[in-house]
Amino acid sequence: MKASLALRWDVRSARLTTFHSKPSATSWWQLLHGVQAIKKSKRGALVEESGLIEGQNLLLSDQPARFDVVVTPGQVHAGPELPVPSIGTLDAVTERMWQLALQLTALKQYPTANRLAFGLTLFTVSFHRSQALQTLAQVFPELSKELKKATDFVFQISHPARMALDDTSLEIHCLQKWYFTQLKLDSRPPSGPVEAFTANVDLDISTGISSDRRLSASEAAKILPRLIHGAKRILEVST
């Protein structure tokens, strides 16, 4: 497996998640940006605030058991030059998410966490099915013969790790999901729909669930950056 090849791929989305036990009833957008969110919706106990920040869509999703911060591409129309929009390179995205993590954990309203997680999706685009599968064959050379004949591909890896934190250590779960997708994207006339094929990897890095420990904001401020930067380390060592 040569996961390091994905270090050069683009990032489609990134997510920070704080799992907690109490509803926050907090306007996170106001706290982060000092103004009301461009869009706000409420469905039962779920409150979502969203808007464009630096050209990217930022979604703050607050519900009783979890709080998600999700970054996705802004309103970019697909076309031959950019069939699948991204939010940037891995280095740029992890830096942005690290800054968001520091902003959040500095707020007095930030909840005590049961679990913390960071996730992102990396991808690379091809205009032919065979090219996308060949990209995955380069990541998984031992499967190259099978991938030459394949029409689809999904491969998932999950492994535990440990993280030192002050005088103790935390269990960390690292999940990788590699897969192939075929997309038909509306790129506006006269070119019509754009067909694209992507090789993708979802990374989800989270702390384990502890029944007897809650993570404070100061602990989260130490843990979240390590989860975020752990994405690059996973890809670097999985070779």
Steps between C-alpha positions, in 0.01 A plus 500: 500500500638842397263738674757780477391551139183660636701780664482679163122461465248780559269519802124490439384558859625516858323457832563556871264321738453542873284230661344621823217415739305826532330731246699823471225740380782721374527723192842377395513721191453812710774388736746420219430790265325769704198517265192293427535207260396553138272197526346345809256211529347305787349153477405366839813509715729543197621856432708572189680826419688548175658752266799571279831565674805571280314355201418170671173385651513465880225303673456496879266218597395484865287221646463347848772237466749659259628821346643492146705759315503413129685676217396432139558682169317826437254540217718401207340365183659186358669517161764324292783684680356442849258206493517449876567808718730471802577697814875489438808291563546280805750741658276803448189324629663356811637846582151651463339229715772539763420872524129422534574247774699758695220758461238255623687367800580854613128572544361464853187342348697212350353183654675228693552223246430129517693452176675711236536428129650642182404380155575593142461370146783517246447434131654517157306535175525302176289523187504127436400213729817306425718795602329536838536129569862511387559775757371266769715222356804721566389536863434124525757343262428151634143538365598642161395189304157494660453875455572479126185289467296683765200727460490606865726504805462544879769419756486588870775493762452564871777494756548627858779722627597672824551870569696626800316774689669650805535211747273256316420377150192487282380235260476631143304335220627552144265403219587510130244430228628488140246493219409586142212723389340595171342844488273685259520870571289781358738752344241727331439524121636474241737227619230311692564246778861416581594139570788456740659211687678537831727297723426592861607441856297590810706541817333501841722542806335501841559445867351191659185511710566508874222443752692660785681793338392830348738716296520864603542789256869527589547129431307530174732786400791255526325199345323648196818635333658156534197333346506754216869462424466124546330484159826578325696262722261213417556553128875534543549178698251278310752399235 
